[in-house]
Amino acid sequence: MKVIEPGHIYELRTLDGDGTPQVLRFVNRETNPHEGTQTQEVLRAEIDALDVLIDRTNHCDACLPWGGNERIIKAMSEAQRQLRLALLFHEQRALERKMQKDGWKPEHEPVGLDGHFPIGSYPR
C-alpha cells in the first residue's frame, strides 16, 4: 500500500490487468477537500468480507476437511467481533461530537420497550 495523502488517500496494489492501483479515498473536509468514504464504511465492508471468508472456509472444509479450519474460523470470528467494537467506538465518538458541537440531547431520543435506543430490527 502506498500513502498518497496521509489519512485520506491510499493506493493498493492490484493483481493481473494493467497494474493500475486501486484507490482507497477517505472524505476530506479539512484542507484539500474531496469526496470519499469514511472509516466506518470500510469497517462495515471488512465485517461483511469476513462473513464471506468464513463461508468460504466452511465450504472448503466440507470439500476437504482439515483440523486447522476450525482455528481459522475462530480467528476470523474474533476479528469480526473486534471490528464491530471498533465500529461502535467510531459511532460513540460521532454521537459525543454531535452532543458537544450541535447540542444533541440523547435524553430526547425515543427508546424501545427495553429502555434503550431502538436499533434496526433488534428486539424492542
N, C-alpha and C positions, 0 to 999 in steps of 0.2 A: 504494500500500500504506500502511496506517495501522498504527502501532505501538500496541497496546493494553496489553501488559505486556512491557516490554523483555526481549528474549532468550527470550520464551515464547509470546506470543500476538500474531498479526498478522491484520489484515483485508485481504482482497484484493477489489478491485472486481469486480463481475460485469456482464456484458452481458445485455441482454434480461431477461425476467422482472420480478419486483417490485423488483429492485435490492438485495435482501438480500445483503450481502457474504459471500464465502466466508471461513472462518476457518482459519488455519493455527496449530495449537496444539502446542507442544512440551511434553514432560513437564517438570514442575517438582517436584523432590524436595527443594527447599530451603524458602524462605518461600512461603506460599500454595500448598501442594502441590496438584497436579492431574494428571490423566492427559493424555497427548498422545503425539506421535510423537517421533522423535529425528532429528538432522541426517543420520545415516547413511541412514535410510529415505527422506528427501527426496532425498538424492543418488542412491540406487538408482532412485527414480521419475524423476529427471531423466535419468539414463543411459538408462533404458528409453524415455522420451519422445523422446530424440534418435534412437533406433533408428526410431521411428515417423516422425519428421520426415525422416530420411534416406530411408526407404522412400517417403514421400510425394513428396519431391523427385525421386527416380528415376522414380516413376510419372508425374509431371508432365512430366519431361524426355522420357519416351517418347511422351507425347501431343503435346508441342510443344517440341522441343529449344531450348535456349538455352545458349550457351557459358559463361555465368556459373554455371550449376548445378553444375559441377564444383568451383568455388571454394566454393560454399555447402556442398556435401557434405564437402569437405576441412575447412572450418572447423568444421562440426558434429562430424566425426570427431575432430578435435583437442580440441574442448570435451569430448567424451565421455572421451577419454584423461585429460584434466586432472581431470575429476570422479572418475574411477576412482582416480587418485592421491590426491585429497582423501579418498575413502572409505578407502583403505589407511592414510592418516595418522591418521584417526579411530580405526581399529581398532588401529593401533600404540599410540596413546595409551591405549586401553582395556586392552590387554594389559599395558602398563607399569604402569598403575594397579593391575591385579589382582596383579601381581608385588609391588608396594610395599605395598599395603593388605592383600591376602588371602594373601600368601605363595605365590602361584602360581609353580611352577618349570617353565619351558619345557623344561628338560633331561629332565623326566619324561614329556613328551608323546611319543606314538608318531610315528615317521617312516615315510615311504614308501620305496620302493626307491631313490629319488633322494637320500635322506638329509634330505629336508625334510618339514615338516608336510604330511600329505595334505589336499588341498583339493578337496572335491566330486568332480567327475568328471575333474579334472586327472590326467593320466597319473602313475601311482605308480611 
